[in-house]
Amino acid sequence: MNRNLIAIRTMPNDEITGLLDLAAEFKAKINAGEDVPSMKKTVIGLLFFENSTRTRVSFEQAAFYLGMRSSNFATSASSMTKGETLKDTILTLRHERINGLVMRHKSSGAPMLAAKHFGGPVLNAGDGQHEHPTQALADALTILERKTSLEGLNVSIVGDVEHSRVARSNAWLLDKLGANVRLVGPRTLLPPHPSMLPGECYDELEEGISGADVIICLRLQRERMAEGMISSIGEYASLYQINADTLRFANPGCLVMHPGPINRGVEIDDVTADGDSAVINQQVENGVFVRMAAFYWCFGGQQS
């Protein structure tokens, strides 16, 4: 049975935990040099309408480990520059015998449109300000490796929550699996309708990260911001940066995370980003294994 992976919000808890268990299994096998399932007859299309390093490369690596062939589509060189609609692009890829599609798009809901017309599995690699489900899975796997369980953990998501699809996917996943979610940032960068997201909102950093077991830093997405949402980068950093001084309000052993790309000296300082509390590189590594699990799950666990 083929499935889509569009949003954490609509996924049952058992499917989320199943994906995390499968990702951990794949990681253990790869690290031990053992075989993983082969999907060598499967061709996956990577359709990225926004720039990406970590997500795109980790999907490529995930496909490689599973023996899949991947086909990259440069949207700047596609027929969309000639006026072709997204629907017609998706239909073209379907009839070119692509088996599955990984899609990143600036518009929220674009992967759902793709899933309607594609006919095979569609994996959301980030859509607008909606969701980024595989990033949340990578973050959860990273936390579980250090903290064993998400149940009862205090997790503070700090920064530009309003424009962050990562924040939304993480908030839903963490809440579903029993963590206490806090959304922390300037009032202008917190969700205007907080009741639509799980978690409590805080506009004071000290209060928002007090007793935190995990802090997830977010990049300021200036490309999505209206003018005047923050007074200046310097003032934002002075009030919301995670560093040795502010980290003392969190619990001992607090993990510091960041989905990338990092603006060093803004949301996090160099010492913290490279310090013992940071698990940022592990997030990147685990992205490969959760995307392997996502491919396998979306194609119904079939082996070629």
Secondary structure as GFF3:
##gff-version 3
##sequence-region A 1 304
A	DSSP	alpha_helix	13	31	.	.	.	ID=ss1
A	DSSP	beta_strand	43	48	.	.	.	ID=ss2
A	DSSP	alpha_helix	54	65	.	.	.	ID=ss3
A	DSSP	beta_strand	69	74	.	.	.	ID=ss4
A	DSSP	three_ten_helix	75	77	.	.	.	ID=ss5
A	DSSP	three_ten_helix	79	82	.	.	.	ID=ss6
A	DSSP	alpha_helix	86	95	.	.	.	ID=ss7
A	DSSP	beta_strand	100	105	.	.	.	ID=ss8
A	DSSP	alpha_helix	110	118	.	.	.	ID=ss9
A	DSSP	beta_strand	122	127	.	.	.	ID=ss10
A	DSSP	alpha_helix	133	147	.	.	.	ID=ss11
A	DSSP	beta_strand	154	158	.	.	.	ID=ss12
A	DSSP	alpha_helix	165	176	.	.	.	ID=ss13
A	DSSP	beta_strand	180	184	.	.	.	ID=ss14
A	DSSP	three_ten_helix	187	189	.	.	.	ID=ss15
A	DSSP	three_ten_helix	194	196	.	.	.	ID=ss16
A	DSSP	beta_strand	200	202	.	.	.	ID=ss17
A	DSSP	alpha_helix	205	209	.	.	.	ID=ss18
A	DSSP	beta_strand	214	217	.	.	.	ID=ss19
A	DSSP	three_ten_helix	222	224	.	.	.	ID=ss20
A	DSSP	alpha_helix	233	240	.	.	.	ID=ss21
A	DSSP	alpha_helix	244	247	.	.	.	ID=ss22
A	DSSP	beta_strand	255	257	.	.	.	ID=ss23
A	DSSP	alpha_helix	270	273	.	.	.	ID=ss24
A	DSSP	alpha_helix	280	298	.	.	.	ID=ss25
###
